[in-house]
Amino acid sequence: MSGISDALYRRVREEVADRAEALWQVASALHADPEYAFAERRAAALLTGELRRAGFDVRAGVAGMPTAFVARSGTERPAVALLLEYDALPGLGHACGHNLIAAAGLGAALAARTALDGSAGSVLAVGTPAEEGGGGKALEVEAGVFDDIDAALMFHPGVYDWARAPLTAQEQYRVAFHGRAAHPTGNPTEGIDALAALVELFNVLAALGRRLPEASHIQGIITHGGEATNIVPEYAEGRFGLRAATTEALDDLAGRLATCAAGVAQATGTTVAVERATIRYEHFRDSGTLSERFAAHLDRAGVRSTPPAHGVYLGSSDIGNVSARVPAIHPFVAIMDEDGSDHTPEFAAAAVSARARRVLPAVTEALACTAIDVLRDADLRERAWSAHGRPATGH
C-alpha cells in the first residue's frame, strides 16, 4: 500500500479498539442530546473536552462561530484535518448521522496522534457547525482555517458503501416582486398584482426545468403572497433552492433564474429583486488519490466500497467548499439498507443501531490510517495536490 510500516497501522488498530467503547459513548451522547445549527454548545463542549484531555491545543469560536473549533497537535506541515460535524435536524434529531461523523473524526484524530507519537507534522480535529443549514465549513474556508492544511478527511453514514460522494452545488435565492395595491372591485385597473407575477415565475421555471442539464433543478415556495383576499397584492416573495452538478453550472442556473424573473417583471409591470439567501455550497471535488487509500483501509477493516452509481446524486454539503481549497474525501458508509434514506426517523434510529456501532470503529480506523498516510507519505501528498491542481507545499 505504501512505504509506511504495518506496525504503525497495527498501532492505529489497537488505539481504535481501545477507544471503541468510549467513542460509542460519545456518539450515543450526541444522539441523545440533539442541537441545531450554530447552537451546538453541549456537543462542542463534549468534543473539545475530549481533545483537551488528550493534549490537543484547542481554539474555540473560530471563524466567528461560538460552536466551531480547531484542535491541533503539532505545529508543522504537513498537516491533516479530521472534520467533525455535530448539528442535528429540527424535529428529526440526528437523522443524518452527524453523531457518528463527530465520533469518528474525534477517534481518528486521537488514534493518529497517539500512533505517530510526536512525529513531524500536525493532526487537527476541526469542529464544523451547521452543515444542515448555515455552512460552517464554508465560513471556516473564508476565515482561512484550511489555508495550511494538506488534506481534509471525513466520512458520512448513509445507505451505500460508496468510495466517493456525488454531491452537487446548491444555494437559495429570495425573489421579491413589487406591484401596486388596489381594491379588486373598487379600482381594479389601478392594481399591479405582485402575486400574479410570482406565480407566473413558477410557470416559467417549470418550463425551463424541462430543458435543464442532469442534476440541475430549481424548487421554490411562496413565502409571502399578500395581506388580504380583497386587496391586489403589492408585494410577493418566493424562496428558490437551486442545485447543479458543478459550481459553474450553478452560476449558470442562478443567471437563468435572474433572467426569468426580470422577464416576468417586464411582462407584468412589476419590479423585481433577486438576492442570494444562503451561503453557497460548492460541488464536491473528490481526491481520488486519497479516496482510494481510504477505501483500501476500510476494506481491510471489513467494509468493501464501490464507486457511486452513475447519475445518482446525494444532495449537497459544505464539504464542497473545503474540497475546492484542499484535497478532501467524503465517502459514504452504510448504516442501513439501500431502501432507506437519511433525513428520516428510521435513519435517526439507525445512527445508534448495532450496525452503526460496528461501522464506527471501521471508519475511525480507516480515517486514522489515511491521516497517517498523508503525513508520512510525501509522494501521496504530491499526487493528491497535483490532481487538485497545484503542487504540494510544506513537505
N, C-alpha and C positions, 0 to 999 in steps of 0.2 A: 504493500500500500504506500509506503514512504520510507524514508531513512530513519524514522522515529522508532525507537525500540519498543518491542512488545511489552517490556517491563513497565514502561510509562503508561501504556494503555491499560495494563493489568492493574496498575495502581489506581487509575481512574475508576475502573470497575469496582475495586474494593471500596474506594471512597463513596461511590454512589450507593453501593449495597449497604454500607454502614449508616448512610444518611436516609435510606429509603423510608423508614417509618417516620422520621421527623419531617421529611418533605411531604409525605402524605398528610400529616397533621396540618402543615401549612396550607396545602390545597383544600383540605376539608374546612379549616377555619375561615378561609376566604369565601368559600362557597356558602357557609352558614351565615355570613355577615356581608351581603352584597352592598356595594356602594357604587355611586354613579359618577358620571363624567366630572372631573375636576374636584370631586368631593371624596376621594378615596383615602381619607385620612387614616383610618384604622389599618387599612391594607398597607399603606406606605409605611406606617409606624412598625407594623409587624415585620415587613421585609427588611427595612433598614436596621431594625434591631438585630435581626439575624446576621446581617452583614457586618455591623459594627462589632458584634461579639466575635466574629471570625477574623477581625483585624483589618477590615477594609476601611479606607478613608471615605466617609460618606459626606456628600454635599447635597443638601436638601434644597427644595424650592428653585430648581434650575429652570431656566427659560421663562421665568415669571410665573410658574405654576407651583402652588404650595405642595401638591402631592407628587411632583416629579422629583427624581433624584438621580445622582450618579455616584456609585460606589466603586472605588478604584483600589486595586492592589498593584503596585508598581508605578514607576514614573516615566518609563522609557517606551519608545517604539521598538518593535512593532506592538500594536495594541489591538485587542479583540473585545467587542462588546456583546454581552448576552442581554437580550431585550426582554423586559418583564412587563406584561400587560396585566391589569387587575381591576379594571372597571367592569361593571355588570350592566345588565339591560333592565330598565324600569319595567316592573311588572313580571319579569321573567327570571330575574336573578342571573346566575352565571350560565345562561343558555348559549353562550358562545365559548365556554370553557376557559375563560381567562384565568381562572384559579389554577388551572393546570399549566398554563403558559408561565405564570409567575413562579410557581413552584419549580418547574423545570429549569427556568433561567437562573433562579437562585441556586439550585443544586449544582448546575453545570459550572457556575462561577466559583462556587466553593470547592468543588472537586478539582477543577482545573488549577486553581491557585494552589491547593494543597499538593497536588501531584507534581507541579512544576517546582515547588519548594525553593522559591526565591530566584529562579532562573530569569534571565533578561527578558524584558517585555512586560506588558501590562494586561491584566484582566479587569474588565469593567462589567458591572451589572447596572444597566440603565433602566430606571423606572419610567414607564411611558404611560401617562394617564390618558383617559378619554379617547380611546380608539373608536368606541362606538358612536362618537359624535363630539367633535371638538378638535381632533387631530393633534394629540400631544406630541407624537413623533415629528409631525410637520413643524410644530413650533420649536422643537428641540433642534431640528435641522437648521432652521432660520437663526437660532441662537448660537450656532457653532458647536453644538455638543459632539457632532460626529466629524469635526474637521481634522482631528488627528487620530482617526480610527482606521484600521486596515480591513476590518470585516465586521458585519453586524449579523448575529445569529439568533434565530428563534424558531420555534415550531408552532403549529396551530392544530388543536384537536379538530377532527372532522368526521366524515363518513367514508372517506377514501384514504388509502395509503399512497399518496402522490408525492413524488420527489421534489416537485416544484409547484408553485402556486400560480394558477392563471387568474390574476387579479387585475381588474380594469381600473381606469382612471374615473374619478367622479367628483362632482361638485353640485351645489344647488344655487339657483338664481331666484330672486324676487322680481316679479314683473308687475308693475303698478300702472293702471290706466286712469287718466283723469278726464272727466267729461264735464257735464253741467247738469245740475239738479233741476227738476221740473215736476209739476203735478201731471200725471198722465191724462187726466180729463180736463183740468183747468187750463193748462198751457202746454199741450203735448209737443208742439213743434219747437218749443224752446229747449227741450231737453237733449242732451248728448249722453247716451247710455254707455257708461264705462263698463258695466257688467256685460252688456252685449258684445263689446269689444273683446273682453276677456274670453267669453265663450267662443267667439269666432277664432281667437288664437288657438284654443284647444282643437277646433276643427281643422285649422291649417296644419297644426303639428301632427294630427292624426294622419293627414295625407302625406306629410313629409316622412313620417315614420315608416311608410311602406317602401321608401327609397334609401333608407339609411344602411350603411355597411354593417357587417356582422359585429355584434356586441355593442353597437351604438343604439341608445334609445333615450327618449325623454318621457318622464312621467310627471304629472302635475296635479295639484289640488287647488281649490279656491279657498283662500284664507280670509278674504273679505269680499262680500257680494252686495253690499248696500245696507241702508239703515231701516227701511220700511217698504212694504209692498206697494204703497201708494205714492212713492217718490222715485222718479227716474234716478238710478244710482250715479252720483257724480264721481265716485271713486270705487275701484275694484282692484283686488290684488290676488295674484296667484303665486304659488311657490313650485318651482320645477326642478326635479332631480335629473341630472344628465350623467350618462355613463358612456364610455367608449373604450375600445381595446387599448388605445395608447393615449398619452397625454396630448400628443399632436392632434389626434382625431378628436379629442375633447375640445381643443381650441376651435377646431372647425365646427363642431356641433354647437358650441356657445355662439359662434358667429351666425350660424343659421337661426338660432333662437332669436337673436337680436334683430336680424333681417326680417323674420316673420312678424315679430312684434311691431317693428316700425311700419311694415306694410299694412298691418291691420289698423294701426293708429291713423295712417293716412286715409285709409278707406272709410273709417268710421268717424272721422273728425275729432278724435280724441288725441291726447298726448300720452306718451308712454315713457317710463323709466325702467331700465333693466340693470340690475346690480347683483353681483355675487353675494350670496347669503351665508356661505360656509367656507371653511378652509378647503382648498383643493387637495384631494388625494390623487397623487400621480399613479400611473400604472406601475406594476411591479416588474422590475428588471432582475431576473434570476441570475445569480452567479452559478453557471453550470459547473465550473471548476469546484466550487465549494459544495454545491448540492450533491455532486457525485461522491464527494468524500463523506458527507453526512450519511447518504444512503448506504454506503458501504459499512459504516459503523453501525447504522441501525439494523442492517441485515445481520451483522454479527451478534447483535442483541436480540435477534429473533423476529424482526419485523421486516418484511420484504416490500420495498417501494416500487412503484411503476410510474411511468410518465403519465401526465394527466390526459384524460380523454379529449380527443380533438373537438374543438368547437364548444367546449364546456367552460364557462366562466363562473368563478365562485365569489362574486361581489368585489368589494374594494376595501383597501386598508391603507392607513398612513405609513405602513412599511414601504409602500411605493416611493414615498418621498425620501426615505433613508436609502433605498436602493439606487436612487439617482445620484447619491453622494458617495457611497462606498459599496464594494461588493457585499451582497446580502443573500441570505437564504430564508425561506418561509415555507418549509414543507408541511404537508398535511399528514396527520397520522390518525387513523380511525379509532374512535371510542364507541361507535355504534355502527350498525349495518347501513348499506348504501340506500336503503329505502327510507332512512331517516333524514333529518335536516337540522342544522343549527337554528338558533333563534326560536326554539320551540320548548315547551315544558319537558318533553321527552329528552331533549338534548341536555337540559339542565340536570335532569336526573342522571344521565349518562356521565356527566362530569364528576360525579362522586361514586361511580359504579365500580364493581370489581374489575371490569375491563380497563377502566381508566387507571385503576391502581396498578395494573400490570404494565400499562403503557408508560406511566410516568418514569420509572427507573430506566426503561429502554431509551426514551428520548433524552433524558437527562444525560445518560452515558454518551449517547451519540453527539449531543451538543458539546459536552466537555471535551471529548476526543477531537472533534472538529476544531474547537478553540485552540487546543494544543497544537494541532497541525498548522494552523495559521501562524502561531507564534514561533514554532520550531522549524518550519519548512519554508525557507526563503524562495525556493523555486515555485512552490504552491502560491505564495503571495504574489510573486511576479506574474504568474499566469492569470490569477484572478484579476489583478489590476489591469493587465494588458487586455483581457476580454472586456473589462469595464470601460476601457478607452483611454487609460493613461498609465504611465509607469508607476510601480510601487516606490514608496519612499520609506525612510526610517528603518532600513534593514537592521 
